[in-house]
Amino acid sequence: MSLWTAAEAAAATGGRVQGDWTVEGVSIDTRTLEAGDLFVALQAARDGHDFVAQALNDGAGAALVSRVPDDVADDAPLLIVDDVLKGLEALGAAARARTDAKVIGITGSVGKTSTKEMLLAMLAEQGRTHASVASYNNHWGVPLTLARMPRDTEYAIIEMGMNHPGEIRPLTMLARPHAALITTVAAAHLEAFDDITGIAVEKASIFDSLERGSPAVYNADVETSAILAAKALDLRLHGIAFGEHGFDWKLKELSIQGDTTVVQAEYEDQPLLFKLATPGRHFAMNGLGALAIVQAIGADLGRAVTALGRWVPFKGRGQREMIYLDPTETDGYLSLIDDSYNANPTSMAAALEVLAGAQTVDGVGRKGKGRRIAFLGDMKELGPDAVALHAGIAHLSATQSLDVIHCVGPLMRSLYDLLPAHQRGDWYETSQEMGEGLRHRIDAGDVVLAKGSLSMKLGAVVDAIRKMGHPVPDM
Protein backbone atom coordinates (compact mmCIF):
# COMPACT_ATOMS: atom_id res chain seq x y z
CA MET A 1 0.00 0.00 0.00
CA SER A 2 1.44 3.37 -1.00
CA LEU A 3 2.02 6.10 1.55
CA TRP A 4 0.28 8.78 -0.52
CA THR A 5 -1.52 8.79 -3.86
CA ALA A 6 -1.77 12.01 -5.83
CA ALA A 7 -5.50 12.19 -5.09
CA GLU A 8 -5.01 11.69 -1.34
CA ALA A 9 -2.25 14.31 -1.16
CA ALA A 10 -4.35 16.80 -3.11
CA ALA A 11 -7.36 16.21 -0.84
CA ALA A 12 -5.21 16.64 2.25
CA THR A 13 -3.55 19.87 1.14
CA GLY A 14 -6.10 21.46 -1.17
CA GLY A 15 -3.33 21.60 -3.74
CA ARG A 16 -3.29 21.06 -7.49
CA VAL A 17 -1.89 17.79 -8.79
CA GLN A 18 0.18 17.43 -11.91
CA GLY A 19 0.30 13.81 -13.07
CA ASP A 20 -1.09 10.65 -11.48
CA TRP A 21 1.51 9.39 -9.03
CA THR A 22 2.06 7.50 -5.81
CA VAL A 23 4.86 7.92 -3.27
CA GLU A 24 6.30 5.61 -0.63
CA GLY A 25 8.04 8.18 1.58
CA VAL A 26 8.56 11.89 2.20
CA SER A 27 11.92 13.69 2.01
CA ILE A 28 13.20 17.25 2.43
CA ASP A 29 16.83 16.51 1.50
CA THR A 30 18.17 15.25 -1.82
CA ARG A 31 21.17 13.77 0.00
CA THR A 32 18.97 11.24 1.81
CA LEU A 33 16.13 11.00 -0.69
CA GLU A 34 15.09 7.50 -1.72
CA ALA A 35 13.43 6.44 -4.97
CA GLY A 36 9.67 6.87 -4.73
CA ASP A 37 9.77 9.68 -2.14
CA LEU A 38 7.73 12.86 -2.25
CA PHE A 39 10.32 15.65 -2.25
CA VAL A 40 9.18 18.65 -0.20
CA ALA A 41 10.72 21.91 -1.46
CA LEU A 42 11.00 23.71 1.88
CA GLN A 43 12.53 27.15 2.18
CA ALA A 44 15.42 26.84 4.66
CA ALA A 45 19.08 27.82 4.32
CA ARG A 46 18.47 27.18 0.62
CA ASP A 47 15.25 27.24 -1.36
CA GLY A 48 14.14 23.66 -1.90
CA HIS A 49 12.76 24.61 -5.32
CA ASP A 50 16.38 24.82 -6.51
CA PHE A 51 16.67 21.05 -5.96
CA VAL A 52 13.37 19.81 -7.40
CA ALA A 53 14.85 18.85 -10.78
CA GLN A 54 17.67 16.96 -9.08
CA ALA A 55 15.21 15.17 -6.78
CA LEU A 56 13.07 14.05 -9.71
CA ASN A 57 16.14 12.94 -11.65
CA ASP A 58 17.23 10.94 -8.59
CA GLY A 59 13.95 9.02 -8.53
CA ALA A 60 11.54 11.10 -6.45
CA GLY A 61 7.97 10.02 -7.14
CA ALA A 62 6.74 13.62 -7.03
CA ALA A 63 7.55 17.01 -5.53
CA LEU A 64 5.57 19.31 -3.24
CA VAL A 65 6.10 22.87 -4.49
CA SER A 66 4.56 26.34 -4.41
CA ARG A 67 5.76 27.15 -7.94
CA VAL A 68 7.06 25.16 -10.88
CA PRO A 69 10.84 25.66 -11.20
CA ASP A 70 12.13 26.68 -14.61
CA ASP A 71 14.32 23.59 -14.96
CA VAL A 72 11.47 21.13 -14.33
CA ALA A 73 9.61 19.45 -17.20
CA ASP A 74 6.08 20.61 -17.99
CA ASP A 75 4.68 17.15 -17.26
CA ALA A 76 6.67 16.53 -14.05
CA PRO A 77 4.77 14.85 -11.18
CA LEU A 78 3.98 17.69 -8.78
CA LEU A 79 1.69 18.76 -5.96
CA ILE A 80 1.37 22.54 -6.17
CA VAL A 81 0.24 24.46 -3.09
CA ASP A 82 0.29 28.09 -1.96
CA ASP A 83 2.77 27.47 0.86
CA VAL A 84 5.05 24.41 1.05
CA LEU A 85 5.34 24.32 4.85
CA LYS A 86 1.58 24.64 5.28
CA GLY A 87 1.18 21.89 2.70
CA LEU A 88 3.51 19.64 4.71
CA GLU A 89 1.54 20.43 7.87
CA ALA A 90 -1.69 19.49 6.08
CA LEU A 91 -0.19 16.17 5.00
CA GLY A 92 0.87 15.55 8.59
CA ALA A 93 -2.59 16.33 9.91
CA ALA A 94 -4.19 14.01 7.36
CA ALA A 95 -1.77 11.20 8.20
CA ARG A 96 -2.57 11.63 11.88
CA ALA A 97 -6.32 11.60 11.20
CA ARG A 98 -6.29 8.38 9.17
CA THR A 99 -4.31 6.23 11.61
CA ASP A 100 -5.52 4.20 14.58
CA ALA A 101 -2.05 4.34 16.17
CA LYS A 102 -1.52 5.15 19.81
CA VAL A 103 0.45 8.39 19.60
CA ILE A 104 2.99 9.43 22.25
CA GLY A 105 4.35 12.98 22.47
CA ILE A 106 7.73 13.65 24.09
CA THR A 107 9.41 16.88 25.11
CA GLY A 108 11.98 17.98 27.67
CA SER A 109 15.06 20.15 28.01
CA VAL A 110 17.27 17.05 28.07
CA GLY A 111 16.81 13.44 27.07
CA LYS A 112 13.88 13.61 24.67
CA THR A 113 15.72 12.00 21.75
CA SER A 114 17.23 9.25 23.91
CA THR A 115 13.85 8.58 25.51
CA LYS A 116 12.20 8.48 22.08
CA GLU A 117 14.77 5.90 20.98
CA MET A 118 14.13 3.86 24.14
CA LEU A 119 10.41 3.85 23.41
CA LEU A 120 11.06 2.89 19.81
CA ALA A 121 13.16 -0.08 20.95
CA MET A 122 10.49 -1.17 23.43
CA LEU A 123 7.37 -0.72 21.30
CA ALA A 124 8.79 -1.97 17.99
CA GLU A 125 8.67 -5.48 19.44
CA GLN A 126 4.99 -5.07 20.26
CA GLY A 127 3.60 -3.58 17.06
CA ARG A 128 4.29 -1.52 13.95
CA THR A 129 6.03 1.54 15.35
CA HIS A 130 6.84 4.89 13.76
CA ALA A 131 9.04 7.58 15.32
CA SER A 132 10.77 10.86 14.61
CA VAL A 133 14.10 10.49 12.80
CA ALA A 134 17.16 11.86 14.65
CA SER A 135 16.04 15.12 16.30
CA TYR A 136 13.33 16.11 13.83
CA ASN A 137 11.26 17.86 16.49
CA ASN A 138 10.59 21.42 15.30
CA HIS A 139 8.02 23.26 13.14
CA TRP A 140 8.95 21.21 10.07
CA GLY A 141 10.25 18.07 11.80
CA VAL A 142 6.95 17.18 13.48
CA PRO A 143 4.75 17.53 10.37
CA LEU A 144 7.40 15.67 8.36
CA THR A 145 7.35 12.81 10.87
CA LEU A 146 3.56 12.66 10.74
CA ALA A 147 3.43 12.86 6.94
CA ARG A 148 5.80 9.87 6.78
CA MET A 149 3.64 7.76 9.11
CA PRO A 150 2.28 4.59 7.43
CA ARG A 151 -1.48 4.27 7.75
CA ASP A 152 -1.20 0.88 9.51
CA THR A 153 1.06 2.21 12.30
CA GLU A 154 0.17 0.88 15.75
CA TYR A 155 2.47 3.06 17.89
CA ALA A 156 3.81 6.50 16.98
CA ILE A 157 6.41 8.44 18.98
CA ILE A 158 6.60 12.13 18.17
CA GLU A 159 9.41 14.25 19.61
CA MET A 160 8.70 17.96 20.12
CA GLY A 161 11.31 20.63 20.83
CA MET A 162 11.43 24.39 21.15
CA ASN A 163 13.78 27.37 21.19
CA HIS A 164 11.25 30.11 21.96
CA PRO A 165 7.94 30.53 23.79
CA GLY A 166 4.82 29.34 22.00
CA GLU A 167 6.46 26.70 19.83
CA ILE A 168 5.30 23.45 21.46
CA ARG A 169 1.55 24.05 21.52
CA PRO A 170 1.13 24.13 17.71
CA LEU A 171 3.16 20.92 17.47
CA THR A 172 1.10 19.03 20.04
CA MET A 173 -2.16 20.28 18.48
CA LEU A 174 -0.94 18.86 15.16
CA ALA A 175 0.24 15.52 16.59
CA ARG A 176 -2.70 15.12 19.01
CA PRO A 177 -0.98 12.50 21.18
CA HIS A 178 -2.91 10.06 23.35
CA ALA A 179 -0.21 10.37 26.03
CA ALA A 180 2.64 12.79 26.64
CA LEU A 181 5.95 12.69 28.51
CA ILE A 182 8.13 15.53 29.83
CA THR A 183 11.60 14.11 30.47
CA THR A 184 12.92 17.07 32.46
CA VAL A 185 13.01 20.86 32.69
CA ALA A 186 16.45 22.45 32.76
CA ALA A 187 18.40 25.58 31.92
CA ALA A 188 18.37 25.41 28.13
CA HIS A 189 17.44 28.12 25.58
CA LEU A 190 17.52 30.67 28.40
CA GLU A 191 18.22 33.41 25.87
CA ALA A 192 14.53 33.26 24.93
CA PHE A 193 13.09 32.94 28.47
CA ASP A 194 13.27 35.03 31.61
CA ASP A 195 13.95 32.02 33.79
CA ILE A 196 13.44 28.27 34.11
CA THR A 197 9.80 28.80 35.15
CA GLY A 198 9.04 30.02 31.65
CA ILE A 199 10.67 26.91 30.23
CA ALA A 200 8.50 24.71 32.46
CA VAL A 201 5.34 26.49 31.31
CA GLU A 202 6.37 26.00 27.68
CA LYS A 203 7.17 22.31 28.17
CA ALA A 204 3.86 21.76 29.98
CA SER A 205 2.00 23.00 26.91
CA ILE A 206 2.55 19.55 25.35
CA PHE A 207 -0.39 18.52 27.56
CA ASP A 208 -2.73 21.02 25.86
CA SER A 209 -3.93 18.62 23.16
CA LEU A 210 -4.55 15.63 25.43
CA GLU A 211 -8.11 14.52 26.02
CA ARG A 212 -9.43 14.48 29.57
CA GLY A 213 -8.10 11.49 31.54
CA SER A 214 -5.13 10.90 29.21
CA PRO A 215 -1.72 10.02 30.69
CA ALA A 216 0.49 13.07 31.35
CA VAL A 217 3.87 11.76 32.51
CA TYR A 218 6.36 14.19 34.04
CA ASN A 219 9.62 14.28 36.00
CA ALA A 220 8.90 14.86 39.68
CA ASP A 221 12.53 15.63 40.57
CA VAL A 222 12.84 18.97 38.77
CA GLU A 223 12.39 22.16 40.76
CA THR A 224 9.49 23.20 38.54
CA SER A 225 7.59 19.92 38.86
CA ALA A 226 4.69 21.74 40.60
CA ILE A 227 4.06 23.65 37.36
CA LEU A 228 3.87 20.41 35.39
CA ALA A 229 1.62 18.76 37.97
CA ALA A 230 -0.68 21.79 38.08
CA LYS A 231 -1.05 21.81 34.30
CA ALA A 232 -2.04 18.14 34.28
CA LEU A 233 -4.51 18.77 37.09
CA ASP A 234 -6.04 21.84 35.42
CA LEU A 235 -6.64 19.88 32.21
CA ARG A 236 -8.15 16.94 34.14
CA LEU A 237 -5.46 14.59 32.91
CA HIS A 238 -4.07 11.47 34.55
CA GLY A 239 -0.87 12.95 35.95
CA ILE A 240 1.91 10.38 36.42
CA ALA A 241 5.02 11.52 38.30
CA PHE A 242 8.31 9.62 38.02
CA GLY A 243 11.72 10.00 39.63
CA GLU A 244 13.32 9.74 43.04
CA HIS A 245 10.45 11.90 44.30
CA GLY A 246 7.89 10.28 42.03
CA PHE A 247 4.74 9.18 43.78
CA ASP A 248 3.64 6.94 40.88
CA TRP A 249 6.95 5.61 39.50
CA LYS A 250 9.71 5.89 42.08
CA LEU A 251 13.43 5.31 41.57
CA LYS A 252 14.53 3.53 44.75
CA GLU A 253 18.13 2.53 44.11
CA LEU A 254 20.62 2.78 41.28
CA SER A 255 24.02 1.19 40.76
CA ILE A 256 26.46 1.45 37.87
CA GLN A 257 28.41 -1.72 37.25
CA GLY A 258 30.91 -1.13 34.46
CA ASP A 259 28.90 -0.39 31.34
CA THR A 260 25.61 -1.47 32.93
CA THR A 261 23.13 0.55 34.99
CA VAL A 262 20.90 -1.44 37.33
CA VAL A 263 17.75 0.26 38.60
CA GLN A 264 15.45 -0.78 41.40
CA ALA A 265 12.18 1.09 41.15
CA GLU A 266 8.59 0.88 42.25
CA TYR A 267 5.36 1.60 40.42
CA GLU A 268 1.90 1.58 41.92
CA ASP A 269 3.44 -0.15 44.97
CA GLN A 270 4.88 -2.92 42.76
CA PRO A 271 8.66 -3.58 42.64
CA LEU A 272 10.39 -3.10 39.29
CA LEU A 273 13.94 -4.05 38.33
CA PHE A 274 15.41 -3.02 35.00
CA LYS A 275 18.84 -2.75 33.44
CA LEU A 276 20.44 -0.55 30.82
CA ALA A 277 23.44 -1.55 28.71
CA THR A 278 25.00 1.89 29.24
CA PRO A 279 26.11 3.79 32.34
CA GLY A 280 24.31 6.89 33.57
CA ARG A 281 21.77 8.08 36.12
CA HIS A 282 20.17 10.32 33.47
CA PHE A 283 19.61 7.33 31.20
CA ALA A 284 18.05 5.46 34.11
CA MET A 285 15.68 8.34 34.74
CA ASN A 286 14.73 8.51 31.05
CA GLY A 287 14.14 4.76 31.10
CA LEU A 288 11.86 5.05 34.11
CA GLY A 289 9.76 7.73 32.40
CA ALA A 290 9.61 5.67 29.21
CA LEU A 291 8.44 2.59 31.10
CA ALA A 292 5.78 4.68 32.82
CA ILE A 293 4.32 5.74 29.51
CA VAL A 294 4.53 2.22 28.06
CA GLN A 295 2.42 0.94 30.92
CA ALA A 296 0.07 3.91 30.70
CA ILE A 297 -0.84 3.23 27.06
CA GLY A 298 -1.51 -0.45 27.75
CA ALA A 299 1.58 -2.02 26.18
CA ASP A 300 3.28 -5.05 27.76
CA LEU A 301 5.59 -3.81 30.53
CA GLY A 302 7.55 -7.06 30.91
CA ARG A 303 8.46 -7.18 27.23
CA ALA A 304 9.36 -3.50 27.36
CA VAL A 305 11.78 -4.04 30.26
CA THR A 306 13.54 -6.80 28.32
CA ALA A 307 13.81 -4.66 25.18
CA LEU A 308 15.07 -1.68 27.16
CA GLY A 309 17.96 -3.79 28.40
CA ARG A 310 19.18 -4.10 24.80
CA TRP A 311 18.97 -0.38 23.99
CA VAL A 312 22.18 1.63 23.49
CA PRO A 313 22.52 5.41 23.04
CA PHE A 314 22.34 7.06 19.65
CA LYS A 315 25.55 8.35 18.04
CA GLY A 316 26.68 11.56 19.72
CA ARG A 317 24.36 11.12 22.71
CA GLY A 318 26.45 9.17 25.18
CA GLN A 319 27.41 6.30 22.91
CA ARG A 320 30.35 4.40 24.35
CA GLU A 321 32.94 2.50 22.35
CA MET A 322 36.38 0.99 22.73
CA ILE A 323 39.13 2.17 20.37
CA TYR A 324 42.32 0.16 19.82
CA LEU A 325 45.27 2.56 19.66
CA ASP A 326 47.74 -0.21 18.87
CA PRO A 327 46.48 -3.04 16.65
CA THR A 328 49.27 -5.31 17.91
CA GLU A 329 48.16 -5.10 21.55
CA THR A 330 44.76 -6.43 22.56
CA ASP A 331 44.75 -4.36 25.76
CA GLY A 332 45.94 -1.14 24.11
CA TYR A 333 42.58 0.58 23.91
CA LEU A 334 40.80 3.57 25.36
CA SER A 335 37.10 4.01 26.13
CA LEU A 336 35.41 6.82 24.21
CA ILE A 337 32.13 8.42 25.32
CA ASP A 338 30.65 10.36 22.41
CA ASP A 339 28.20 12.91 23.82
CA SER A 340 29.03 15.59 21.27
CA TYR A 341 25.56 16.25 19.88
CA ASN A 342 24.28 18.75 22.43
CA ALA A 343 24.91 20.26 25.85
CA ASN A 344 23.33 22.34 28.58
CA PRO A 345 24.21 22.54 32.29
CA THR A 346 22.01 19.58 33.26
CA SER A 347 23.20 17.21 30.54
CA MET A 348 26.80 18.35 31.10
CA ALA A 349 26.58 17.48 34.79
CA ALA A 350 25.09 14.08 33.94
CA ALA A 351 27.84 13.30 31.42
CA LEU A 352 30.58 14.32 33.84
CA GLU A 353 29.03 12.07 36.49
CA VAL A 354 29.25 9.14 34.07
CA LEU A 355 32.89 9.96 33.31
CA ALA A 356 33.76 10.33 36.98
CA GLY A 357 32.39 6.86 37.69
CA ALA A 358 34.01 5.17 34.69
CA GLN A 359 36.59 2.42 35.19
CA THR A 360 40.02 3.16 33.73
CA VAL A 361 42.73 0.59 32.93
CA ASP A 362 46.23 0.73 34.42
CA GLY A 363 49.42 -0.92 33.19
CA VAL A 364 48.93 -0.11 29.49
CA GLY A 365 49.97 2.70 27.16
CA ARG A 366 52.70 5.28 27.57
CA LYS A 367 51.44 6.56 30.92
CA GLY A 368 50.79 3.18 32.50
CA LYS A 369 47.86 4.66 34.41
CA GLY A 370 44.41 5.22 32.99
CA ARG A 371 42.89 8.69 33.28
CA ARG A 372 39.43 10.23 33.07
CA ILE A 373 39.72 12.93 30.43
CA ALA A 374 37.06 15.42 29.28
CA PHE A 375 36.94 17.51 26.11
CA LEU A 376 34.28 20.13 26.83
CA GLY A 377 32.83 22.67 24.39
CA ASP A 378 30.65 25.73 24.88
CA MET A 379 27.01 25.31 25.88
CA LYS A 380 24.91 27.64 23.72
CA GLU A 381 21.73 29.69 24.25
CA LEU A 382 22.16 30.18 28.00
CA GLY A 383 21.50 33.92 28.04
CA PRO A 384 23.16 36.48 30.32
CA ASP A 385 24.25 33.86 32.88
CA ALA A 386 26.22 31.85 30.30
CA VAL A 387 29.67 32.69 31.66
CA ALA A 388 28.66 31.90 35.25
CA LEU A 389 27.02 28.62 34.21
CA HIS A 390 30.20 27.51 32.46
CA ALA A 391 32.36 28.54 35.42
CA GLY A 392 30.04 26.64 37.74
CA ILE A 393 31.09 23.35 36.16
CA ALA A 394 34.35 23.66 38.09
CA HIS A 395 32.52 23.25 41.39
CA LEU A 396 30.74 19.99 40.54
CA SER A 397 31.99 17.02 42.55
CA ALA A 398 32.20 14.98 39.34
CA THR A 399 34.44 17.61 37.75
CA GLN A 400 36.78 17.62 40.70
CA SER A 401 37.35 13.87 40.44
CA LEU A 402 38.52 14.01 36.81
CA ASP A 403 42.17 13.83 35.81
CA VAL A 404 42.37 16.19 32.82
CA ILE A 405 39.92 18.67 31.30
CA HIS A 406 40.44 20.21 27.87
CA CYS A 407 38.20 23.13 26.89
CA VAL A 408 36.95 24.42 23.54
CA GLY A 409 35.33 27.81 22.91
CA PRO A 410 35.23 31.28 24.47
CA LEU A 411 32.63 30.42 27.10
CA MET A 412 34.56 27.38 28.29
CA ARG A 413 37.48 29.69 29.00
CA SER A 414 35.67 30.65 32.21
CA LEU A 415 35.85 27.01 33.33
CA TYR A 416 39.41 26.55 32.11
CA ASP A 417 40.69 29.50 34.14
CA LEU A 418 39.22 28.03 37.34
CA LEU A 419 40.72 24.58 36.96
CA PRO A 420 43.64 23.66 39.24
CA ALA A 421 46.95 23.14 37.49
CA HIS A 422 46.85 19.35 37.83
CA GLN A 423 43.53 19.18 35.93
CA ARG A 424 44.06 21.91 33.39
CA GLY A 425 44.66 20.52 29.93
CA ASP A 426 44.55 22.67 26.80
CA TRP A 427 42.18 25.41 25.68
CA TYR A 428 41.44 26.24 22.05
CA GLU A 429 38.93 28.45 20.31
CA THR A 430 37.74 25.65 18.00
CA SER A 431 37.41 21.88 17.93
CA GLN A 432 39.52 21.77 14.77
CA GLU A 433 42.45 23.24 16.68
CA MET A 434 41.88 20.82 19.56
CA GLY A 435 41.87 17.91 17.14
CA GLU A 436 45.40 18.66 15.96
CA GLY A 437 48.10 16.87 17.91
CA LEU A 438 45.43 14.96 19.81
CA ARG A 439 47.46 11.78 20.23
CA HIS A 440 49.69 13.22 22.96
CA ARG A 441 46.60 14.16 25.02
CA ILE A 442 45.17 10.66 25.27
CA ASP A 443 46.51 7.16 25.86
CA ALA A 444 45.49 3.54 26.18
CA GLY A 445 43.66 2.90 29.43
CA ASP A 446 41.98 6.30 29.42
CA VAL A 447 38.26 6.99 29.43
CA VAL A 448 37.59 10.03 27.23
CA LEU A 449 34.42 12.15 27.07
CA ALA A 450 33.55 14.67 24.34
CA LYS A 451 30.66 16.97 25.22
CA GLY A 452 29.42 20.30 23.87
CA SER A 453 26.71 22.02 21.88
CA LEU A 454 26.43 20.83 18.29
CA SER A 455 27.71 24.11 16.84
CA MET A 456 31.01 23.59 18.68
CA LYS A 457 31.67 20.54 16.49
CA LEU A 458 33.12 18.32 19.21
CA GLY A 459 32.28 15.52 16.80
CA ALA A 460 35.54 16.49 15.04
CA VAL A 461 37.45 15.53 18.19
CA VAL A 462 35.53 12.27 18.37
CA ASP A 463 36.30 11.49 14.74
CA ALA A 464 39.97 12.31 15.26
CA ILE A 465 40.14 9.84 18.15
CA ARG A 466 38.42 7.16 16.10
CA LYS A 467 40.88 7.65 13.25
CA MET A 468 43.82 7.01 15.58
CA GLY A 469 42.89 3.38 15.83
CA HIS A 470 39.98 1.09 15.13
CA PRO A 471 36.94 0.01 17.12
CA VAL A 472 37.19 -3.00 19.39
CA PRO A 473 35.00 -5.68 17.76
CA ASP A 474 31.94 -7.01 19.56
CA MET A 475 32.68 -10.37 21.17
Secondary structure, DSSP 8 states (H G I E B T S, - for coil): --SEEHHHHHHHHT-EEES--EESEEES-TTT--TTEEEE--BSSSBGGGGHHHHHHTT-SEEEESS--TTS-TT--EEE-S-HHHHHHHHHHHHHHH---EEEEEE-SSSHHHHHHHHHHHHTTTS-EEE--TT--STTHHHHHHHT--TT-SEEEEE---SSTTSHHHHHHHH--SEEEE----S-SGGGSSSHHHHHHHHHGGGGG--TT-EEEEETTSTTHHHHHHHHHHTT-EEEEEETT-SSEEEEEEEEETTEEEEEEEETTEEEEEEESS--HHHHHHHHHHHHHHHHTT--HHHHHHHHTT----TTTTEEEEEES-TT-TT-EEEEEEE-S---HHHHHHHHHHHHT-----S-TTTSS--EEEEEE---S-GGGHHHHHHGGGGSHHHHT-SEEEEESTTTHHHHTTS-TTTEEEEESSHHHHHTTGGGG--TT-EEEEE--GGG-THHHHHHHHHHSEE----
